[in-house]
């Protein structure tokens, strides 16, 4: 088996600038319920996302003919939907939403 996303070897995990905003928004959302819960969720999300480095196709594919060669996927972690793209040897985390949020 080869390396990179195509061969399921280790790849780079990159976060878009929007993900930092998403994680802070989710933390604030949970802070209203339990001050530590949002922080724990953030730590849990980051730990689970590291799995994508070795299993990039863990999430469900998103079929969209407008994406061309970009392989888009979605993954549900602890009630949050993570959207990411596989581009060469990179996993690009694009956005994260909690299922209870309005989008």
The 8 nearest C-alpha neighbors of each residue, nearest first, counted from 0:
[[1, 6, 2, 7, 8, 5, 3, 4],
 [2, 0, 6, 8, 3, 7, 5, 4],
 [3, 1, 8, 6, 7, 9, 0, 4],
 [2, 4, 88, 8, 10, 6, 5, 7],
 [5, 3, 7, 88, 6, 55, 10, 87],
 [4, 6, 3, 7, 2, 1, 87, 88],
 [5, 7, 1, 2, 3, 4, 8, 0],
 [8, 6, 4, 5, 3, 53, 54, 2],
 [9, 7, 2, 3, 53, 6, 10, 4],
 [10, 8, 53, 52, 3, 2, 7, 11],
 [9, 11, 52, 88, 3, 89, 4, 8],
 [12, 10, 89, 90, 13, 88, 52, 9],
 [11, 13, 90, 89, 91, 52, 10, 14],
 [14, 12, 91, 90, 92, 11, 15, 89],
 [15, 13, 92, 91, 18, 93, 16, 12],
 [14, 16, 93, 17, 18, 92, 13, 91],
 [15, 17, 18, 19, 14, 20, 93, 94],
 [16, 18, 20, 15, 19, 21, 94, 93],
 [19, 17, 21, 94, 20, 16, 15, 22],
 [18, 20, 22, 21, 17, 16, 23, 15],
 [21, 19, 23, 17, 18, 22, 24, 16],
 [22, 20, 18, 24, 19, 23, 95, 17],
 [23, 21, 25, 19, 24, 20, 18, 26],
 [22, 24, 26, 20, 25, 21, 27, 19],
 [25, 23, 21, 27, 26, 22, 20, 28],
 [24, 26, 28, 22, 23, 27, 21, 29],
 [27, 25, 37, 23, 29, 28, 24, 30],
 [28, 26, 30, 24, 29, 25, 23, 31],
 [29, 27, 25, 26, 30, 31, 24, 37],
 [28, 30, 37, 32, 31, 26, 27, 36],
 [31, 29, 34, 27, 33, 32, 28, 37],
 [30, 32, 29, 33, 28, 34, 27, 26],
 [33, 31, 29, 30, 34, 28, 36, 37],
 [34, 32, 30, 36, 35, 31, 29, 37],
 [33, 35, 30, 36, 37, 31, 32, 29],
 [36, 34, 38, 33, 37, 39, 30, 29],
 [35, 37, 39, 33, 38, 34, 29, 40],
 [38, 36, 26, 29, 40, 39, 35, 30],
 [37, 39, 41, 35, 40, 36, 26, 42],
 [40, 38, 36, 42, 41, 37, 43, 35],
 [39, 41, 43, 37, 38, 42, 44, 36],
 [42, 40, 44, 38, 43, 39, 37, 45],
 [41, 43, 39, 45, 40, 44, 46, 38],
 [42, 44, 40, 46, 41, 45, 39, 47],
 [45, 43, 41, 47, 46, 42, 40, 48],
 [44, 46, 48, 42, 47, 43, 41, 49],
 [45, 47, 43, 49, 44, 48, 42, 50],
 [48, 46, 44, 49, 45, 50, 43, 76],
 [47, 49, 45, 50, 46, 51, 44, 52],
 [48, 50, 51, 47, 46, 52, 45, 12],
 [51, 49, 48, 52, 47, 53, 54, 46],
 [52, 50, 55, 54, 49, 53, 48, 57],
 [53, 51, 10, 9, 50, 49, 54, 55],
 [52, 54, 9, 51, 8, 50, 7, 55],
 [53, 55, 51, 56, 57, 52, 7, 50],
 [56, 54, 51, 57, 52, 53, 4, 7],
 [55, 57, 58, 54, 51, 59, 72, 60],
 [56, 58, 55, 54, 51, 59, 74, 50],
 [59, 57, 74, 73, 56, 72, 60, 55],
 [58, 60, 73, 72, 74, 61, 57, 56],
 [61, 59, 72, 71, 62, 58, 73, 70],
 [62, 60, 72, 71, 63, 59, 73, 70],
 [61, 63, 60, 64, 71, 66, 72, 70],
 [62, 64, 65, 66, 61, 67, 71, 70],
 [63, 65, 66, 67, 62, 68, 61, 69],
 [66, 64, 63, 67, 62, 68, 69, 71],
 [67, 65, 64, 69, 63, 68, 70, 71],
 [66, 68, 65, 69, 64, 63, 70, 71],
 [67, 69, 66, 70, 86, 65, 64, 71],
 [70, 68, 66, 67, 71, 86, 85, 84],
 [69, 71, 85, 84, 68, 72, 86, 60],
 [72, 70, 84, 61, 83, 60, 69, 85],
 [73, 71, 60, 61, 59, 83, 58, 82],
 [74, 72, 82, 58, 59, 81, 83, 60],
 [73, 75, 58, 81, 80, 59, 76, 82],
 [74, 76, 80, 79, 81, 78, 77, 73],
 [77, 75, 79, 78, 74, 80, 44, 81],
 [78, 76, 79, 75, 40, 44, 43, 97],
 [77, 79, 76, 98, 97, 75, 80, 99],
 [80, 78, 97, 76, 96, 75, 77, 98],
 [79, 81, 75, 96, 95, 74, 97, 76],
 [80, 82, 95, 74, 73, 94, 75, 79],
 [83, 81, 73, 94, 93, 72, 92, 95],
 [84, 82, 92, 93, 91, 72, 71, 73],
 [85, 83, 71, 91, 70, 90, 86, 72],
 [84, 86, 90, 70, 89, 87, 91, 71],
 [87, 85, 89, 88, 84, 69, 90, 70],
 [86, 88, 89, 4, 85, 3, 5, 90],
 [87, 89, 3, 10, 4, 86, 11, 90],
 [90, 88, 11, 86, 10, 87, 85, 12],
 [89, 91, 85, 12, 84, 11, 13, 92],
 [90, 92, 13, 84, 83, 14, 93, 89],
 [93, 91, 83, 14, 13, 15, 94, 82],
 [92, 94, 83, 15, 82, 91, 18, 14],
 [95, 93, 18, 82, 81, 92, 17, 96],
 [94, 96, 81, 80, 21, 18, 82, 79],
 [97, 95, 80, 79, 98, 81, 21, 94],
 [96, 98, 79, 99, 100, 78, 80, 25],
 [97, 99, 100, 79, 78, 96, 80, 101],
 [100, 98, 97, 101, 78, 96, 79, 102],
 [101, 99, 97, 98, 102, 96, 28, 25],
 [100, 102, 99, 98, 97, 96, 28, 25],
 [101, 100, 96, 98, 99, 97, 95, 21]]
